[in-house]
Amino acid sequence: MDFGKSWHGKRIFGDGKTWKGFFCGILLGTLVGFGEMLLIAILMDAGLVLYSPTHWGFGATYLDAAPLLVVLCTGALLGDAGKSFFKRRLGMERGQKAPIIDMYDFLIGALVFSFIFYFNWTVENLFNNYNWIGLILLLILIPLLHRAFNIIGYKMGKKNVPW
C-alpha cells in the first residue's frame, strides 16, 4: 500500500500491506456481514431468535446494510494499516509481536470509522441500553479470536508466524 516508499528511513507500512489484501478484506468482510444477516434471518424464521428487526443492527435489508458494512470493514483494515505504521516508527519488523495493538487495531479502526460515518448507528447499537455489554464481550473475545485465526493462518501457510 505504501508503494515501497519510506518515511524518515523506515517503510511507511511494509510489504505486509497490499492493495489487493485491502480491497479483498473489505469485500470478504462485507460478505461475512451479509452472511451474519442471513444467519439471523434463518434463526428468526426457525423461532430460535425472538427479536432482531434489523439483522443485528446492520440494517433491514442488504441494500441498507451494504454501506455500513463497507465502512466497518474499511475502518478495520485502515486500523490495521495504522498499527503497521506505528510499529515501523517504533522500529518493529513485520510479524514482530505487539500484543495489545495487534489484537485491537481492527476494532479501533472500525469504531473510529463508524463514529465518523454512522455516529447515530454506533451510539444506538453499541452504547444505548445494554448494548455496551456486547462491546465488552468483543473486548474479551478479540484476543481469543485473534490467536485462533493467526494459528489457522499459520497452519494454512498464509502467515510466517503463529501470532
C-alpha positions as CSV (number, residue, x, y, z in Angstrom):
1,M,0.0,0.0,0.0
2,D,2.9,2.3,0.5
3,F,4.3,1.7,-3.0
4,G,7.7,0.8,-1.4
5,K,8.1,4.3,0.0
6,S,9.8,5.2,3.2
7,W,9.4,7.9,5.8
8,H,12.3,9.0,7.9
9,G,14.3,6.0,6.7
10,K,11.6,3.4,7.5
11,R,8.9,1.9,5.3
12,I,5.6,3.5,5.8
13,F,3.6,0.3,6.2
14,G,5.8,-2.5,4.9
15,D,5.3,-5.4,2.5
16,G,2.5,-6.9,4.5
17,K,0.0,-4.3,3.5
18,T,-1.1,-4.6,-0.1
19,W,-3.9,-3.0,-2.1
20,K,-5.1,-6.5,-3.1
21,G,-5.4,-7.5,0.5
22,F,-7.1,-4.2,1.5
23,F,-9.8,-4.5,-1.2
24,C,-10.3,-8.2,-0.8
25,G,-10.6,-7.7,3.0
26,I,-13.3,-5.1,2.5
27,L,-15.2,-7.4,0.1
28,L,-14.8,-10.5,2.2
29,G,-15.7,-8.6,5.4
30,T,-18.8,-7.2,3.8
31,L,-19.8,-10.7,2.6
32,V,-19.3,-12.0,6.1
33,G,-21.6,-9.3,7.4
34,F,-24.2,-10.3,4.8
35,G,-23.8,-13.9,5.9
36,E,-24.5,-12.8,9.5
37,M,-27.7,-11.1,8.3
38,L,-28.7,-14.3,6.5
39,L,-28.0,-16.4,9.5
40,I,-30.0,-14.2,11.9
41,A,-32.9,-14.3,9.4
42,I,-32.8,-18.1,9.2
43,L,-32.7,-18.3,13.0
44,M,-35.6,-15.9,13.3
45,D,-37.7,-17.9,10.9
46,A,-36.9,-21.0,12.9
47,G,-38.0,-19.3,16.1
48,L,-34.6,-19.5,17.6
49,V,-34.1,-15.8,17.8
50,L,-37.0,-13.8,19.1
51,Y,-36.0,-10.2,18.4
52,S,-33.8,-8.7,15.8
53,P,-35.8,-6.5,13.4
54,T,-32.7,-5.1,11.8
55,H,-30.4,-8.2,11.5
56,W,-28.1,-7.5,14.4
57,G,-28.3,-3.7,13.7
58,F,-26.8,-3.7,10.2
59,G,-30.0,-2.7,8.5
60,A,-33.4,-4.0,7.5
61,T,-32.2,-5.0,4.0
62,Y,-28.9,-6.0,2.4
63,L,-29.0,-2.7,0.4
64,D,-29.4,-0.7,3.7
65,A,-26.6,-2.7,5.3
66,A,-24.0,-2.6,2.5
67,P,-22.7,1.0,3.1
68,L,-22.4,0.4,6.9
69,L,-20.6,-2.9,6.4
70,V,-18.2,-1.3,3.9
71,V,-17.4,1.5,6.4
72,L,-16.8,-1.0,9.2
73,C,-14.5,-3.2,7.1
74,T,-12.6,-0.2,5.7
75,G,-12.1,1.2,9.2
76,A,-10.9,-2.2,10.4
77,L,-8.3,-2.5,7.6
78,L,-7.2,1.1,8.0
79,G,-6.8,0.5,11.7
80,D,-4.5,-2.4,10.9
81,A,-2.5,-0.3,8.4
82,G,-2.3,2.4,11.1
83,K,-0.9,-0.1,13.5
84,S,1.7,-1.2,11.0
85,F,2.7,2.5,10.5
86,F,3.3,2.9,14.3
87,K,5.1,-0.4,14.5
88,R,7.5,0.7,11.8
89,R,8.0,4.0,13.6
90,L,8.9,2.0,16.8
91,G,11.5,0.0,14.8
92,M,9.4,-3.2,14.9
93,E,9.7,-5.6,12.0
94,R,6.8,-7.2,10.1
95,G,5.4,-10.1,12.1
96,Q,7.0,-8.9,15.3
97,K,4.7,-9.3,18.3
98,A,2.9,-6.3,19.6
99,P,0.2,-8.0,21.8
100,I,-2.3,-5.2,22.6
101,I,-2.2,-3.2,19.4
102,D,-2.1,-6.4,17.3
103,M,-5.4,-7.5,18.8
104,Y,-7.4,-4.4,18.9
105,D,-6.3,-2.4,15.8
106,F,-9.2,-3.7,13.7
107,L,-11.8,-2.9,16.3
108,I,-10.4,0.6,17.0
109,G,-10.4,1.3,13.3
110,A,-13.9,0.0,12.8
111,L,-15.2,2.0,15.8
112,V,-13.5,5.3,14.6
113,F,-14.9,4.9,11.1
114,S,-18.4,4.1,12.4
115,F,-18.3,7.1,14.7
116,I,-17.3,9.3,11.8
117,F,-19.7,8.0,9.2
118,Y,-22.5,6.4,11.2
119,F,-22.5,8.2,14.6
120,N,-26.1,7.6,15.4
121,W,-25.9,3.9,14.4
122,T,-22.8,3.4,16.6
123,V,-24.4,5.0,19.6
124,E,-27.7,3.2,19.2
125,N,-26.1,-0.2,18.5
126,L,-23.1,-0.2,20.8
127,F,-23.8,2.1,23.7
128,N,-27.6,2.6,24.2
129,N,-29.5,0.4,26.7
130,Y,-27.5,-2.7,27.4
131,N,-25.8,-2.9,24.0
132,W,-22.5,-1.9,25.7
133,I,-22.4,-5.5,27.1
134,G,-21.8,-6.7,23.5
135,L,-18.9,-4.3,23.2
136,I,-17.3,-5.6,26.4
137,L,-17.8,-9.1,25.1
138,L,-16.0,-8.2,21.9
139,L,-13.1,-6.8,24.0
140,I,-12.9,-10.2,25.8
141,L,-13.3,-12.4,22.7
142,I,-11.0,-10.5,20.4
143,P,-7.8,-11.8,21.9
144,L,-9.1,-15.4,21.7
145,L,-10.3,-15.0,18.1
146,H,-7.1,-13.2,17.2
147,R,-5.0,-16.1,18.4
148,A,-7.2,-18.7,16.8
149,F,-7.2,-17.1,13.4
150,N,-3.5,-16.5,13.5
151,I,-2.8,-20.1,14.2
152,I,-5.2,-21.2,11.4
153,G,-3.4,-18.8,9.0
154,Y,-0.1,-20.1,10.1
155,K,-1.2,-23.8,9.6
156,M,-2.6,-22.9,6.2
157,G,0.8,-21.4,5.2
158,K,-0.7,-17.8,4.9
159,K,1.4,-16.5,7.8
160,N,5.0,-16.9,8.7
161,V,4.4,-16.8,12.4
162,P,1.5,-18.1,14.6
163,W,0.8,-14.7,16.2
